[in-house]
Amino acid sequence: MPRTTVAVLGMGTMGDPIARNLVRTGFVVRVWNRTREKAEPLARMGAVVADTPAEAADGAHFVVTMLADLDAVLETMEGEHGALGSMDPDAIWLQLSTVGVDGAAWLGQLAGEHGVAYVDAPVLGTREPAEKGELVILAAGPDELRTWCAPVFDAIGKETHWLGAAGHGSRMKMVVNMWLLALTEAAAESVALAEALGVDPREFLEIMRGSPTDAPYLHIKGEAILDRNLEPSFKLRLAAKDARLVLDAAGRTGIEPRLLRATRDSFLRAIALGHGDDDMAATYFATAKDDYRSTRATSGWPSSAPMTRSTDPSGSGSTGSSPSR
Ligand code: NAP
């Protein structure tokens, strides 16, 4: 019998577009979110908005969790009116949230205790790929579930990598996050350094374009910083959570990822400055000189750059425009 009903738990930045793509592909979709109002727009597309995770999961062939962190997944799956209590014996739990190595193992054990099939399937890609159905899925779980899961993963992603036993998806996610969190920090600090040295950061982006050390992420995050377009694709506070998960995973192996530790410190500093709900590119504010910390976009370089006498690298004594904070 075809498996056509999917419960999506969590209507955040990622859960919302995932649910929309499942509706568009023809699945019967039930949605639930802790803050119900965020789920309600999905009703206009034909999804059913459930009052509890248990109600959403009841009779569903798949239960997708796309929630902030391990605590949120535990609360949603095994808390009061949790989904695990109402899942059919042949339903499959697709766990997409980033919960780290220990978290994935814990959830696998929980699924086993409830006799529920579990696929550890964290994703790569932020809001825009999620909207376009172009996520990359790092799936791990029993081989016999692959065929069943394929239509769901095809609806939300452009490729699925099956990586072995449950837990290996989350392991690979840690490796990928090690790379991309450090890359984001490097982009942010390079922009901050360009500003501090009095060279045009947009010129820096142009010089890098197409070079062997270029990366699309440098332009995405670099331009977001310069435009002060910090609407979150991935919230800085979740990036800090992910950095901690990587450090925990590495710590278990005896590896000390010094670069990532410094990156996390920077994330925490920017969060303390009030940027936790901004995009992770806002880690820039941890390094930027005070004169550049305005959250308003600078409209050009260098004429309207917020340069003060004390920071004028030309030594000309020109005050330029005054800093706006
Ligand atoms: P988000 O926009 O912050 O959404 C978080 C979701 O979790 C919301 O639905 C929120 O509900 C829910 N939630 C938080 N705490 C909860 C709790 N205690 N009980 C029940 N629900 C709770 O996050 P996101 O960007 O969609 O990310 C979701 C997951 O995907 C995270 O694990 C993240 O690390 C991972 N991820 C994100 C991206 C990305 O680029 N955004 C990419 C790959 C992976 P409310 O609406 O009620 O707050």
Residues whose N, C-alpha, C, O or C-beta is under 5 A from the ligand:
A	BS01	NAP	G10 M11 G12 T13 M14 G15 N33 R34 T35 K38 M66 L67 A68 D69 D71 A72 E75 T76 L96 S97 T98 V123 G125 T126 R127 S233 F234 L238
